[in-house]
């Protein structure tokens, strides 16, 4: 069999075999402790097995399924003039990326080893970086904005999650790696970067092109902060969670100790602009409010058994009134917390409809450190509701007045939350 056929069979084998292998390994690893579990596979062994099967005529595929790809590769390999440009490894990697990108799912993406390292760094979160305050991934011809941190330069410039950066300072991002694009976006402090943004209206798939100038700065935003305010001579705790990462729960516990010393009688939990995704941490955060054993969320899959996540019963705030601030950028783990507290303890939600990101992704790691981040299921609230692509509706709708905030630093949504909590304390 010709080399082109082997390459095509390699692609088919790696996709089918990897997904099948992951069904078995996903739930025999530490899935419950970390949503983004990863497994490892020896690609060279797979290639050898496929080659052996070809020689023994034991491997069959649907007729003509990959014939066009095979034919194109064979023509290029045989007749293309610049033979030094025929790089099999690079061509296979790019072909797999296009295969994944053809799925209409912004959260399913093939990551090369550099993009994978960048993704892992985002999970750890460094609070002292010179950048614009956005988490990104490479998708197709653009750099996808996955998260925007509140009060960051990106936030103040008006950038949103799922914005597509198609050019940096007038130069296209199409042929750049994620590392190359990020290096152009990040440095140096106090300088301005001009980003050409493609913003998609997902209601009708229309696209808008925007030019946004962002002033780079040192980002030092802790994931959890707290403060005390007084309403009618009663102390209330204000907890702001700007992201839900690996260290968020430990930071929250420290803030809770401080709040408990002040004998607080109510809590305002601010989850606005929080689209982070680590499920076990979300369950732990909800466990400070929801009684032990009460349902937080359910995860349902096509291939895997259903998972049920219940409160661990930390219970520091289970018997005091709670108001939660949400907005259109509250997503994923933030939505899990908001809906669980609304349905299980009657927390009042104030703000605007949330983002509606309840799909579940996992990470499949290949032996060469490339990886596949892909959707495997979605979550449901305690009542069995899924808000994927729809979002959580607030009890009290209050649009954020950006001009009032930028001019006078008055947060009209927060002011409404204080009024609501005052009513609960009467």
C-alpha positions in Angstrom: 0.0 0.0 0.0 1.2 3.5 -0.8 2.4 5.9 1.8 -0.6 8.2 1.3 -2.9 5.3 2.2 -1.0 4.6 5.4 -1.3 8.3 6.4 -5.0 8.3 5.8 -5.5 5.1 7.8 -3.3 6.7 10.5 -5.7 9.6 10.8 -8.8 7.3 10.8 -7.1 5.0 13.3 -6.0 7.7 15.7 -9.4 9.4 15.9 -11.5 6.2 16.2 -9.0 4.3 18.5 -8.4 7.3 20.7 -12.1 8.0 21.3 -12.8 4.3 22.0 -9.8 4.1 24.4 -10.9 7.2 26.2 -14.4 5.7 26.9 -12.6 3.0 29.0 -9.9 5.1 30.6 -11.9 8.2 31.4 -13.8 6.7 34.4 -10.9 4.5 35.6 -8.8 7.7 36.2 -9.4 10.5 38.6 -12.4 12.0 36.7 -14.3 12.9 39.8 -11.3 14.9 41.2 -10.6 16.8 38.0 -12.9 17.4 35.1 -10.0 17.9 32.7 -8.6 14.4 33.1 -6.1 13.3 30.5 -4.8 10.0 29.2 -1.7 9.0 27.2 -1.3 6.8 24.2 1.7 5.6 22.3 1.2 6.9 18.7 4.1 4.8 17.4 2.4 1.6 18.7 -0.8 2.6 17.0 1.0 3.2 13.7 2.6 -0.3 14.0 -0.7 -2.0 14.8 -2.3 -0.3 11.8 0.5 -1.3 9.5 0.4 -4.9 10.8 -3.4 -4.9 10.2 -2.8 -3.6 6.6 -0.3 -6.3 5.8 -2.5 -9.0 7.2 -5.6 -7.5 5.5 -7.4 -7.3 8.8 -8.3 -3.6 8.7 -11.3 -2.4 6.7 -12.8 1.1 6.4 -16.0 2.3 4.7 -15.3 2.5 1.0 -14.2 5.9 -0.3 -14.6 7.5 3.1 -11.2 9.1 2.9 -10.5 8.7 -0.8 -10.5 12.4 -1.6 -8.0 13.1 1.1 -5.8 10.2 0.0 -6.0 11.2 -3.6 -5.0 14.8 -2.9 -2.1 13.7 -0.8 -1.0 11.2 -3.5 -1.1 13.9 -6.2 0.9 16.4 -4.1 3.4 13.7 -3.0 3.9 12.6 -6.7 3.6 15.8 -8.7 4.0 18.8 -6.5 7.0 20.8 -7.7 8.3 22.0 -4.3 8.9 18.6 -2.7 10.8 20.1 0.2 7.5 21.6 1.4 5.9 18.1 1.8 6.1 17.8 5.6 4.1 14.7 6.5 3.9 15.3 10.2 2.9 19.0 9.8 0.4 18.1 7.1 -1.2 15.4 9.3 -1.4 17.7 12.3 -3.0 20.5 10.3 -5.4 18.0 8.7 -6.5 16.8 12.1 -7.0 20.4 13.3 -9.2 21.1 10.3 -11.2 17.9 11.0 -11.9 19.1 14.6 -12.5 22.7 13.6 -15.2 21.6 11.1 -17.4 20.7 14.1 -19.6 23.6 15.0 -18.4 23.7 18.6 -16.2 26.5 19.9 -15.1 24.3 22.9 -13.9 21.4 20.9 -10.3 22.0 19.6 -7.1 20.2 18.7 -4.1 21.6 20.6 -0.5 21.2 19.5 2.0 20.8 22.3 2.7 24.5 22.6 -1.1 25.3 22.8 -1.5 22.5 25.3 1.2 24.0 27.6 -0.5 27.4 27.3 -3.8 25.8 28.2 -2.3 24.2 31.3 -0.8 27.5 32.4 -4.2 29.1 32.2 -5.6 26.5 34.6 -2.9 27.3 37.2 -3.5 31.0 36.8 -0.7 33.6 37.4 -2.0 36.8 39.0 1.0 38.9 38.0 1.2 39.0 34.2 1.7 41.8 31.7 -1.1 41.2 29.3 -4.6 42.3 28.4 -6.5 40.0 30.8 -8.0 37.4 28.4 -7.7 33.7 28.1 -7.3 32.6 24.5 -7.1 29.5 22.3 -6.4 29.0 18.6 -9.4 28.0 16.5 -9.4 27.8 12.8 -8.2 31.1 11.3 -8.6 33.2 14.5 -7.6 33.4 18.1 -10.7 32.7 20.2 -11.3 34.7 23.4 -12.4 32.1 25.9 -12.5 34.3 29.0 -12.2 38.0 29.9 -11.3 39.0 33.4 -13.3 41.6 35.2 -11.5 45.0 35.5 -8.8 43.8 33.1 -7.7 46.0 30.1 -9.7 43.6 27.8 -12.8 44.1 30.0 -12.5 47.9 30.0 -12.0 47.9 26.2 -15.3 46.0 25.7 -14.0 42.6 24.7 -16.3 39.6 25.3 -15.9 35.8 25.5 -16.2 34.1 22.0 -14.8 37.2 20.3 -12.5 36.2 17.5 -9.2 38.0 17.1 -8.5 37.8 13.3 -5.6 40.4 13.3 -3.2 41.9 15.7 -1.9 45.4 14.8 -3.2 44.8 11.3 -1.4 41.5 10.8 -3.6 38.4 10.3 -3.5 35.6 13.0 -4.5 33.0 10.4 -1.2 31.3 10.0 0.1 31.9 13.5 0.4 29.4 16.3 -1.2 30.4 19.6 2.2 31.1 21.1 3.1 33.5 18.3 -0.2 35.3 18.5 -0.1 35.6 22.3 3.4 37.0 22.2 2.2 39.8 19.9 -0.8 40.5 22.1 0.8 40.5 25.5 3.9 42.7 25.5 4.9 45.3 26.8 3.2 47.1 29.7 1.5 50.5 29.0 1.7 50.0 25.2 -1.4 49.7 23.0 -2.3 46.7 20.9 -4.9 47.0 18.1 -7.1 44.0 17.8 -9.4 43.3 14.8 -12.3 41.4 16.3 -14.9 39.3 14.5 -18.0 39.1 16.7 -20.7 36.5 15.9 -24.3 37.0 16.7 -25.3 33.3 17.4 -29.0 34.0 17.0 -28.7 34.6 13.2 -24.9 33.8 12.6 -24.3 37.4 11.4 -20.8 38.7 11.9 -19.6 42.2 12.9 -16.0 43.4 12.5 -14.7 45.7 15.3 -11.4 47.4 15.9 -10.6 47.5 19.6 -7.5 49.1 21.1 -6.3 47.6 24.4 -3.7 49.1 26.7 -1.6 46.4 28.1 -1.0 46.4 31.9 0.2 44.2 34.7 -2.8 42.1 35.7 -2.9 41.4 39.4 -6.5 40.2 40.1 -6.9 37.7 42.9 -9.6 35.1 42.1 -11.4 35.7 45.5 -11.8 38.9 47.5 -14.2 39.8 50.3 -15.2 42.9 52.3 -17.7 43.8 55.0 -20.6 46.3 54.6 -23.2 47.3 57.1 -27.0 47.3 56.2 -29.3 48.5 59.0 -26.6 47.9 61.6 -26.1 44.3 60.4 -22.8 43.1 58.9 -23.0 41.5 55.5 -20.2 39.8 53.6 -19.4 40.7 50.0 -17.6 37.9 48.2 -16.3 38.4 44.7 -15.1 35.4 42.7 -13.5 36.6 39.5 -12.4 33.1 38.3 -12.8 29.5 39.4 -9.4 27.9 39.2 -7.3 25.4 41.0 -6.6 27.7 44.0 -10.0 29.4 44.3 -11.4 27.1 47.0 -8.4 27.6 49.3 -8.5 31.4 48.8 -12.3 31.3 49.5 -11.8 29.4 52.8 -9.4 32.1 54.0 -11.9 34.9 53.2 -14.7 32.9 54.9 -12.7 32.8 58.1 -12.3 36.6 58.0 -16.0 37.0 57.4 -17.1 34.7 60.2 -15.1 36.7 62.7 -17.4 39.7 61.8 -20.6 37.8 62.5 -22.1 38.4 59.1 -25.9 38.1 58.7 -26.1 37.9 54.9 -23.9 37.4 51.8 -23.7 39.0 48.4 -21.9 36.6 46.1 -20.6 38.3 42.9 -20.2 35.8 40.0 -20.3 38.3 37.1 -17.8 37.9 34.3 -16.9 34.5 35.7 -16.9 31.9 32.9 -14.3 29.5 34.4 -14.9 25.8 34.2 -13.4 23.5 36.9 -16.4 21.5 38.1 -15.0 20.0 41.4 -14.1 23.5 42.6 -17.6 24.7 41.8 -19.1 21.9 43.9 -16.8 22.9 46.8 -17.8 26.6 46.5 -21.5 25.7 46.5 -21.0 23.4 49.5 -20.4 26.5 51.7 -24.0 27.5 51.1 -26.0 24.3 50.3 -26.7 21.7 53.1 -24.8 18.4 53.0 -26.1 15.8 50.6 -28.3 18.2 48.6 -27.9 18.0 44.8 -25.6 20.6 43.1 -25.5 19.3 39.6 -25.8 16.2 37.4 -23.6 15.4 34.4 -25.0 13.4 31.6 -23.1 11.8 28.7 -23.7 9.8 25.6 -21.2 7.1 26.4 -20.4 7.4 30.1 -22.5 6.7 33.2 -24.4 9.7 34.7 -22.6 11.5 37.5 -24.3 13.1 40.5 -22.5 15.9 42.5 -23.9 16.7 45.9 -22.9 19.3 48.6 -20.0 18.4 50.8 -21.8 20.2 53.6 -19.4 23.0 54.7 -22.5 24.9 55.6 -21.0 28.2 56.8 -23.7 30.2 55.0 -26.6 27.7 54.7 -28.8 29.5 57.2 -28.4 33.2 56.2 -29.9 35.1 53.2 -27.8 35.1 50.0 -28.0 37.3 46.9 -26.0 36.5 43.8 -24.9 38.8 41.0 -24.9 37.3 37.5 -24.6 38.6 34.0 -24.2 37.5 30.4 -20.6 36.4 31.0 -21.3 34.2 34.0 -20.8 30.8 32.6 -20.0 27.1 33.3 -18.9 26.7 36.9 -20.3 30.1 37.8 -23.7 29.1 36.4 -23.6 25.8 38.4 -23.1 27.7 41.6 -25.8 30.3 40.8 -28.5 27.8 39.8 -27.8 25.4 42.7 -28.1 28.2 45.3 -31.2 29.5 43.6 -33.0 26.2 43.6 -31.6 24.7 46.9 -31.5 27.6 49.3 -33.7 30.2 47.6 -30.8 32.6 46.8 -32.0 35.7 44.8 -30.3 36.2 41.4 -29.8 39.7 40.3 -28.4 41.0 37.0 -28.9 39.6 33.5 -29.3 36.3 31.8 -26.2 34.2 32.1 -24.1 32.9 29.2 -25.5 29.3 29.0 -22.3 27.2 28.8 -23.2 23.8 30.4 -21.4 21.5 28.0 -18.6 19.4 29.5 -15.2 19.0 28.0 -12.3 16.6 28.7 -8.8 16.6 27.5 -7.2 13.7 25.6 -3.4 13.8 25.5 -1.3 12.1 22.9 2.2 10.8 23.4 3.7 13.7 21.5 2.0 16.1 23.9 -0.6 17.3 21.4 -4.1 17.0 22.8 -7.8 17.0 22.0 -10.2 19.1 24.1 -13.6 18.0 23.2 -17.2 18.0 24.4 -18.4 14.8 26.1 -21.7 15.8 27.8 -23.6 18.5 29.5 -24.8 19.4 33.0 -28.2 19.7 34.6 -29.4 21.7 37.6 -30.9 20.3 40.8 -34.4 20.4 39.3 -33.2 18.6 36.1 -33.0 21.7 34.0 -30.3 22.2 31.5 -29.5 25.8 30.6 -26.9 25.0 27.9 -27.1 27.7 25.2 -29.9 29.4 27.1 -28.5 30.6 30.4 -29.9 31.1 33.9 -32.6 33.8 34.2 -32.2 36.3 37.2 -35.0 36.8 39.6 -34.5 40.6 39.3 -33.3 41.8 35.9 -30.9 44.8 36.1 -28.8 45.8 33.1 -25.3 47.0 34.0 -24.9 50.7 33.5 -21.3 50.8 32.1 -21.2 54.6 31.7 -22.3 55.2 35.3 -19.6 52.7 36.5 -16.8 54.2 34.4 -17.6 57.8 35.2 -18.6 57.5 38.9 -17.6 54.0 39.9 -21.2 53.3 40.9 -22.2 49.7 40.3 -26.0 49.8 39.8 -26.4 46.0 39.9 -24.5 45.8 43.2 -26.7 48.6 44.6 -29.8 46.6 43.7 -28.3 43.5 45.4 -27.9 45.5 48.6 -31.5 46.6 48.5 -32.6 43.0 48.0 -30.5 41.7 50.9 -31.8 44.5 53.1 -35.4 43.3 52.4 -34.4 39.8 53.3 -32.9 41.0 56.6 -36.0 42.7 57.8 
